Amino acid sequence: MKSDHDAKNRQRRLAALARSERETLEDALDRIKPPPRYDVVKPAETGLVMVRGRAGGSGAPFNLGEMTVTRCVVRGADGALGVGYVAGRDRRKAELVAIFDALLQDPERVGQLESDVIAPAEQRRRERQDHVLARAAATRVDFFTVVRGE
């Protein structure tokens, strides 16, 4: 039975893969020699999911709206099932996420893929987030330092 830590790591990795650019995933897959073998169990398909929100982050849940999601399931050569869920309609990206999910379940590959694919993806996400926060901070007004003219 897999531990809770394994499940958290898989969630983290899937999130990093889903937020990556398709071209980045294609390049990473091309660098794996020999190319991994896999079978498509469930071809990529697009559908809608209901997005739920909470007022103030802690209030009662409410339906915010629908979001387009594409999913795919593959089976690696070693029998590991990989799943890929991505926002939007990019079927190939969903398949790539599923391929990497299956590959990341191989203990012999996980270390290399973690450093070559997952860590750079997480770093790019942090850099994008820092950039957005910096732009927002540049427009911040501190009303307690505004001097009243009397």
Backbone as a ProteinNet text record, in pm:
[ID]
protein_1_A
[PRIMARY]
MKSDHDAKNRQRRLAALARSERETLEDALDRIKPPPRYDVVKPAETGLVMVRGRAGGSGAPFNLGEMTVTRCVVRGADGALGVGYVAGRDRRKAELVAIFDALLQDPERVGQLESDVIAPAEQRRRERQDHVLARAAATRVDFFTVVRGE
[TERTIARY]
84.6	0	89.4	52.4	132.3	102.7	205.9	190.8	127.1	85.2	27	130.7	258	367.2	379.2	365.6	370.8	256.9	138.6	23.3	44.1	99.8	127.1	230.9	335.3	436.7	376.9	289.4	226.2	138.8	63.5	-19.6	67.4	178.2	268.9	326.2	368.1	425.7	322	201.7	96.1	61.6	59.1	30.8	140	266	377.7	370.2	338.4	327.2	210.8	96.2	-22.5	-2.7	80.1	105	217.7	286.8	397.9	343.8	429.5	396.6	410.9	325.4	330.9	467.6	524.5	653.5	763.8	756.2	853.1	842.9	720.4	700.2	746.6	717.5	762	914.2	981.9	1128.5	1183.6	1123.1	1168.8	1149.7	1038.6	1013.1	1112	1144.6	1240.1	1379.6	1413.9	1546.4	1559.9	1450.4	1455.7	1492.4	1606.5	1655.1	1671.1	1622.1	1533.9	1396.4	1320.1	1186.9	1100	1028.2	944.6	830.8	801.2	688.4	566.9	451.8	328.1	210.3	99.6	-26.3	-128.4	-208.7	-315.8	-433.1	-468.6	-579.8	-710	-708.1	-825.4	-776.6	-810.7	-763.2	-805.9	-728.3	-757.9	-897.9	-972	-1107.4	-1130.4	-1211.6	-1237.6	-1378.8	-1393	-1523.6	-1526.2	-1632.3	-1649.4	-1652.1	-1595.6	-1606.5	-1662.7	-1734.1	-1787.5	-1681.3	-1653.3	-1556	-1634.8	-1589.9	-1657.4	-1567.4	-1628.1	-1553.5	-1611.2	-1542.3	-1588.4	-1568.2	-1669.6	-1658.8	-1555.4	-1456.2	-1351.5	-1260.5	-1271.3	-1185.4	-1231.8	-1328.3	-1371.7	-1523.6	-1595.6	-1741.2	-1804.7	-1934.5	-2008.2	-1969.9	-1952.7	-1916.8	-2031.5	-1993	-2091.5	-2034.4	-2122.8	-2079.4	-2037.2	-1910.8	-1856.1	-1882.7	-1871.4	-1893.9	-1826.4	-1837	-1778.3	-1644.4	-1558.4	-1424.5	-1398.7	-1334.9	-1299.6	-1173.8	-1178	-1066.2	-1049.2	-924	-895.1	-820	-858.1	-793.5	-750.7	-652.8	-599.6	-542.7	-545.5	-486.5	-400	-275.9	-184.7	-131.2	-83.7	-18.5	125	219.5	360.6	400.1	519	568.2	575.3	594.1	601.9	464.8	359.1	223.1	167.8	247.8	200.4	100.1	-10.2	-110.6	-75.6	-72	-47.8	-171.5	-204.8	-321.8	-276	-348.6	-319.5	-448	-458.6	-570.6	-511.7	-558.1	-509.2	-626.4	-610.4	-711.5	-709.9	-826.5	-835	-856.5	-824.1	-855.1	-731.7	-616.2	-492.6	-479.9	-521.9	-521.4	-379.8	-289.1	-151.5	-87.9	-115.3	-58.8	-112.2	-240.1	-297	-228	-199.5	-129.9	12.8	81.5	218	221.7	126.9	120.2	99.6	12.1	-13.3	112.4	185.8	309.4	409.3	429.1	524.2	476.4	344.9	292.6	327.1	311.5	346.4	496.9	577.8	723.8	769.3	703.6	742	710.4	635.1	605.1	714.1	810.2	923.4	1033.5	1065.8	1167.6	1303.4	1334.8	1463	1466.9	1351.8	1345.4	1310.5	1249	1189.6	1291.7	1410	1510.6	1551.5	1579.6	1621.1	1508.5	1385.7	1272.9	1239.8	1255.6	1230.6	1323.5	1452	1548.4	1542.4	1510.1	1511	1379.5	1268.1	1137.3	1058.8	1041.6	953.6	1013.6	1138.2	1200.5	1205.1	1246.3	1243.7	1101.4	1003.1	864.4	817.1	850.9	812.3	885.2	1011.4	1088.6	1027.3	989.6	926.5	795.4	718.1	591.8	616.1	716.6	749	793.8	873.6	919.3	802.4	709.6	591.2	507.8	490.5	412.9	481	612.3	686.5	672.8	674.4	660.3	523.1	419.1	283.3	271	325.8	319	397	510.6	589.7	514.7	449	370.8	255.4	190.8	79.9	131.1	245.5	301.7	340.4	380	420	303.8	181.7	64.2	-4.5	53.3	-7.2	-2.7	-110.5	-117.7	-135.1	-48.9	-57.7	-128.7	-254.1	-335.2	-295.2	-221.3	-180.1	-62.9	4.3	116.2	77.8	-44.7	-87.9	-106.9	-46	-53.6	-175.6	-253.1	-370.6	-325.6	-378.2	-345.1	-441.8	-397.6	-486.2	-441.6
-118.2	0	124.9	222.2	344.2	435.7	507.5	597.7	728.8	804.7	937	1029	1009.5	1089.4	1066.6	939.7	906.9	975.9	976.1	1040.1	1190.4	1252.1	1397	1428.7	1346.4	1366.7	1352	1253.9	1235.6	1355.6	1405.9	1524.8	1643.9	1662.6	1774.3	1763.5	1643.2	1622.1	1642.4	1589.2	1607.1	1754.9	1829.5	1972.9	2044.1	2009.5	2071.7	2038.6	1914.7	1875.4	1945.9	1951.8	2013.9	2162.7	2228.2	2372.1	2401.5	2298.6	2316	2342.4	2400.5	2420.5	2287.9	2266.7	2141.5	2122.6	2229	2219.5	2174.4	2221.2	2181.7	2032.2	1982.5	1839.4	1756.6	1804.9	1734.9	1725	1836.5	1837.5	1740	1739	1648.3	1502.6	1472.7	1335.2	1296.1	1389.3	1361.5	1330.7	1384.7	1361.8	1224.5	1154.5	1022	918.8	852	750.4	618.7	508.9	499.6	555.2	595	651.5	552.1	601.4	510.4	450.9	325.2	258.8	268.7	290.4	299.5	268.7	230.7	208.6	307.5	360.6	450.9	365.3	379.1	304.3	377.6	507.8	591.8	712.8	721.9	834.6	968.2	1069.7	1203.1	1245.6	1295	1344.8	1471.3	1558.2	1687.5	1690.5	1750.3	1763.2	1885.8	1897.3	2010.3	1962	2041.4	2016.2	2140.8	2121.7	2234.2	2283.9	2411.8	2473.2	2531.2	2496.4	2545.9	2645.3	2741.1	2841.6	2858.7	2938.4	2971.5	3120.4	3187.3	3330.9	3352.6	3435.4	3462.5	3345.1	3240.5	3123.4	3027.7	3067.5	2979.1	2975.1	3047.9	3050.8	2926	2932.3	2819.8	2801.4	2676.4	2653.3	2692.1	2738.9	2772	2734.1	2710.4	2677	2804.3	2811.4	2929	2925.8	2810.1	2795.1	2669.9	2649.3	2530.7	2564	2461.3	2476.1	2358	2384.2	2278.7	2208	2074.2	1992.1	1876.2	1840.4	1725.4	1622.6	1495.6	1388.9	1276.3	1198.6	1085.6	985.3	856.7	752	664.1	639	549.9	443.3	333.9	227.7	216.9	234.3	223.4	80.5	60.7	-73.4	-162.5	-99.6	-176.6	-200.2	-153.5	-174.3	-60.7	40.9	154.2	236.1	270.5	356.6	502.1	581.2	723.7	799.7	903.8	986.1	1128.8	1194.3	1334	1413	1516.4	1610.6	1748.4	1820.1	1955.1	2047.4	2173.6	2274.2	2301.2	2313	2344.5	2221.2	2236.4	2133	2067.2	2080.3	2029	1879.3	1799.4	1653.8	1597.3	1649.5	1599.2	1628.4	1746.1	1779.2	1684.1	1650	1555.3	1419.6	1378.6	1251.9	1257.7	1369.7	1385.1	1379.8	1446	1442.8	1298.9	1225.7	1085.7	1000.1	1023.5	947.8	973	1100.2	1130.8	1077.7	1079	1022.6	874.3	802.3	659.5	641	722.9	712.1	742.8	839.6	879.7	774.1	671.6	563.7	456.4	470.5	377.8	428.7	355.4	401.3	429	362.3	383.6	514.7	567.1	689.8	813.7	795.3	908.4	1015.6	977.3	1076.1	1164.9	1103	1178.1	1268	1214.9	1295.3	1408.1	1381.9	1485.9	1604.6	1577.3	1686.6	1747.8	1668.2	1718.4	1782.5	1739.2	1785.4	1858.4	1793.7	1848	1971.9	1963.8	2078.2	2202.7	2192.2	2311.5	2366.3	2277.8	2322.7	2399.8	2348.6	2419.1	2552.9	2557.2	2681.6	2785.6	2745.7	2839	2892.2	2806.1	2850.3	2954	2929.1	3025.8	3158.3	3154	3277.6	3356.4	3285.2	3352.8	3414.5	3340.6	3390.8	3511.9	3507.6	3621.1	3744.2	3723.5	3834.5	3900.2	3819.1	3871.7	3946.8	3890.1	3956.8	4087.9	4090	4212.9	4321.4	4284.5	4383.1	4436.5	4348.3	4392.6	4482.6	4449.4	4529	4668.4	4680.5	4811	4908.6	4856.6	4944	4961.9	4907.5	4912.3	5053.8	5091.9	5222.1	5197.6	5257.6	5244.7	5369	5354.4	5468.4	5524.5	5450.7	5502	5597.7	5600	5692.1	5817.4	5821.3	5938	6053	6165.5	6280.5	6362.3	6395.1	6481.4	6626.7	6699.3	6841.4	6920.5	6970.7	7048.4	7190.7
0	0	0	-80	-90.2	27.2	67.5	181.3	139	238.1	214.7	152	191.7	135.3	-15.3	-58.2	-200.8	-275.1	-215.5	-278.9	-291.5	-188.2	-192.3	-299	-310	-413.1	-552.1	-569.1	-700.4	-734.2	-637.7	-660.5	-699.7	-629.5	-656.8	-797.9	-833.5	-966.2	-1076	-1055.8	-1155.7	-1173.5	-1063.7	-1072.2	-1151.5	-1125.6	-1198.1	-1347	-1379.9	-1519.7	-1588.2	-1522	-1581.6	-1606.3	-1525.9	-1542.5	-1640.8	-1686.4	-1780.6	-1921.1	-2003.4	-2144.1	-2218.3	-2318	-2393.4	-2458.9	-2514.3	-2581.4	-2484.1	-2360.6	-2259.1	-2230.9	-2222.1	-2198.5	-2318	-2440.3	-2562.3	-2564	-2533.6	-2532.6	-2428.7	-2310.2	-2204.1	-2245.6	-2312	-2357	-2466.2	-2555	-2662.8	-2609.1	-2492.1	-2433.6	-2368.1	-2346.8	-2283.8	-2389.6	-2366.4	-2459.7	-2386.4	-2438.4	-2553.8	-2519.4	-2621.1	-2594.4	-2516.8	-2418.7	-2338.8	-2421.7	-2393.2	-2458.7	-2367.2	-2427.2	-2350.4	-2441.6	-2381.2	-2452.8	-2400.1	-2489.5	-2448.4	-2401.4	-2274	-2215.9	-2243.2	-2219.5	-2244	-2322.4	-2449.7	-2530.6	-2470	-2501.1	-2448.4	-2489.9	-2392.5	-2419.1	-2339.1	-2394.4	-2333.6	-2277.9	-2161.4	-2098.7	-2008.9	-1932.5	-1842.1	-1698.2	-1609.2	-1466.3	-1400.3	-1292.4	-1217.4	-1120.3	-1127.1	-1036.9	-919.8	-798.8	-678.7	-608.3	-542.8	-469.1	-330	-248.8	-114.6	-93.9	-47.6	-20.7	88.9	59.8	157.8	183.4	103.6	120.6	228	308.5	417.1	432.1	349.3	359.6	300.6	286.1	230.3	83.4	39	-100.9	-194.6	-313.4	-416.2	-551.8	-648.8	-784.5	-855	-892.8	-958.7	-1107.9	-1168.7	-1312.7	-1363.8	-1495.2	-1555.6	-1618.3	-1625	-1681.4	-1774.1	-1888	-1982.3	-1933.3	-1931.9	-1887.1	-1985.4	-2011.3	-2096.8	-2013.7	-2030.3	-1953.2	-2045.1	-1997	-2072.5	-1972.3	-2009	-1926	-2016.2	-1971.2	-2044.3	-1949.1	-2010	-1931.9	-1982	-1888.9	-1923.9	-1951.6	-2005.7	-2038.3	-1914.5	-1795.9	-1671.5	-1608	-1672.2	-1622.5	-1539.6	-1510.4	-1429.7	-1509.6	-1444.1	-1506.9	-1480.1	-1585.3	-1572.7	-1614.3	-1538.7	-1570.9	-1597.6	-1684.5	-1713	-1721.7	-1640.7	-1644.5	-1666.1	-1769.3	-1795.7	-1823	-1786.3	-1816.2	-1965.8	-2024.4	-2166.4	-2251.2	-2381.8	-2480.2	-2542.9	-2482.9	-2541.6	-2514.9	-2611.9	-2596.1	-2585.3	-2665	-2660.3	-2525.1	-2469.6	-2339	-2232.1	-2236.9	-2140.7	-2153.9	-2278.2	-2299.9	-2246.2	-2268.6	-2217.4	-2065	-2000	-1853.3	-1807	-1874.7	-1838.1	-1857.1	-1965.4	-1990.9	-1877.8	-1842.5	-1735.5	-1601	-1577.7	-1452.8	-1444.7	-1554.2	-1554.7	-1533.6	-1600.1	-1586.5	-1444.3	-1379.6	-1244.3	-1139.4	-1175.8	-1082.5	-1083.8	-1174.1	-1181.4	-1088.6	-980.7	-885.4	-949.3	-1060.2	-1126.3	-1204.9	-1242.5	-1322.9	-1242	-1127.1	-1055.5	-1019.9	-977.3	-938.4	-1054.6	-1167.8	-1286.8	-1336.9	-1343.2	-1390.8	-1294	-1165.8	-1065.2	-1089.2	-1114.6	-1133	-1272.9	-1375.4	-1513.2	-1556.6	-1498.7	-1546.4	-1436.7	-1321.9	-1217.7	-1152.2	-1106.4	-1038	-1127.2	-1255.7	-1340.9	-1362.1	-1371.4	-1388.9	-1266.1	-1147.7	-1024.5	-1013	-1054.6	-1050.8	-1144.5	-1266	-1361	-1305.8	-1239.3	-1180.3	-1070.8	-984.5	-879.4	-938.5	-1044.4	-1108.6	-1168.4	-1233.1	-1289.2	-1177.1	-1067.4	-954.3	-890.6	-874.1	-818.5	-907.3	-1039	-1133.4	-1119	-1109.7	-1093.6	-961.3	-853.9	-723.1	-723.2	-791.1	-798.5	-874.6	-983.4	-1059.5	-976.6	-900.1	-815.5	-703.2	-645.2	-536.2	-583.7	-710.2	-763.7	-770.4	-771.8	-780.3	-645.8	-541.7	-408.2	-351.3	-288.8	-221.7	-73.3	6.1	151.2	203.8	239.2	279.8	416	493.2	625	612.9	500.1	485.4	405.4	356.3	282.4	382.5	353.9	442.2	405.8	507.8	484.5	483.1	390.4	384.7	469.4	580.4	668	680.6
[MASK]
++++++++++++++++++++++++++++++++++++++++++++++++++++++++++++++++++++++++++++++++++++++++++++++++++++++++++++++++++++++++++++++++++++++++++++++++++++++

